[in-house]
Amino acid sequence: MTREDIDTICAALPGAHFASHSDGGLDAWKVGDKMFACIGLSGDGVSVKCADVQSAEFLIEIGAAIKAPYFHRSWVRVMFANKNADEVSERIHASYGLIRSSLTKKAQAALGPWLQKP
């Protein structure tokens, strides 16, 4: 996986927009005003939200992700070295779905339809 692959996956999600910080900080993909994917200064992976702390701990335990530095424990970093594109895409879609569902119903409706991955 590459940064370009991550950007392609995120850009295809309804209402997703890129927020770059010119001060050298984090680059983020957002839906509404909330972040669902983040690429930090190290540029070695993408941080995504999990449903809960236990899900994040499980992904870390099985080696599918590492702890996302500076984020809440329900966030993990999926490394770009991960060659399984479907797995990375699944993590991004899951994070997007969690964040999207936290938006108001009106905001969700304005985003348009989204077919969740099974």
C-alpha positions in Angstrom: 0.0 0.0 0.0 1.1 3.5 -0.7 -0.1 7.0 0.4 -1.7 7.3 -3.1 -3.7 4.1 -2.5 -5.0 5.4 0.8 -6.0 8.7 -0.8 -7.8 6.9 -3.6 -9.8 4.7 -1.2 -10.7 7.7 1.0 -11.6 10.0 -2.0 -14.1 7.5 -3.2 -16.2 7.6 -0.1 -19.3 9.9 -0.2 -18.7 13.3 1.3 -15.1 12.6 2.1 -12.7 15.5 1.8 -9.0 16.0 2.4 -7.7 18.4 5.0 -4.0 19.2 4.7 -2.2 21.2 7.4 0.4 23.4 5.8 2.2 23.8 9.1 3.6 20.3 8.7 1.1 18.6 10.9 -1.3 15.8 10.2 -3.0 15.2 6.9 -6.6 14.0 7.4 -9.5 12.6 5.6 -12.8 13.9 7.0 -16.5 13.3 6.6 -18.5 16.3 7.7 -16.1 18.0 10.1 -14.9 14.7 11.7 -11.7 12.8 10.9 -11.9 9.2 9.8 -8.3 8.6 8.5 -5.1 10.4 9.3 -1.6 10.3 7.9 1.0 11.7 10.3 4.5 13.2 9.8 6.2 9.8 9.6 4.1 8.9 6.5 4.4 5.2 7.2 0.7 4.4 7.8 -2.8 5.5 8.2 -4.6 5.9 11.5 -8.2 4.9 11.6 -11.0 4.6 14.3 -12.2 1.2 15.5 -15.6 0.5 17.0 -14.1 0.3 20.5 -10.9 -0.1 22.5 -11.3 -3.9 22.5 -11.4 -4.0 18.7 -8.3 -1.8 18.5 -6.5 -4.0 21.0 -7.4 -7.1 19.0 -6.0 -5.7 15.8 -2.8 -4.8 17.6 -2.6 -8.2 19.2 -2.9 -10.1 15.9 -0.4 -7.8 14.2 -2.9 -6.2 11.8 -2.2 -2.7 13.2 -0.1 -0.8 15.8 -1.2 1.7 18.4 -1.8 5.1 16.8 0.4 7.5 18.7 -1.3 10.5 20.3 -4.8 9.1 19.5 -7.4 7.6 21.8 -7.0 3.9 22.4 -9.9 3.2 19.9 -7.6 4.3 17.0 -5.0 2.2 15.4 -2.4 2.7 12.7 -2.4 0.4 9.7 1.1 0.4 8.2 1.7 1.1 4.5 3.9 -2.0 4.5 0.8 -4.0 4.8 0.4 -5.7 1.4 -3.2 -6.7 1.9 -5.1 -3.9 0.1 -8.5 -5.4 1.0 -7.7 -5.4 4.7 -6.5 -1.8 4.6 -9.6 -0.8 2.6 -11.8 -2.6 5.1 -10.3 -0.7 8.0 -10.7 2.7 6.3 -14.4 1.8 5.4 -15.1 0.7 8.9 -13.6 4.0 10.3 -15.6 6.1 7.8 -18.8 4.2 8.7 -18.3 4.9 12.4 -17.6 8.5 11.9 -20.4 9.0 9.4 -22.9 7.4 11.8 -21.9 9.9 14.5 -23.0 12.8 12.3 -26.6 14.1 12.5 -29.2 12.4 10.3 -29.4 15.6 8.3 -25.7 15.7 7.7 -25.7 12.0 6.8 -28.5 12.5 4.3 -26.6 15.3 2.6 -23.7 13.0 2.0 -25.6 10.8 -0.4 -25.9 7.0 -0.4 -23.1 4.7 0.8 -23.0 1.0 0.2 -21.2 -0.5 3.2 -18.7 -3.3 2.6 -20.1 -6.5 4.0 
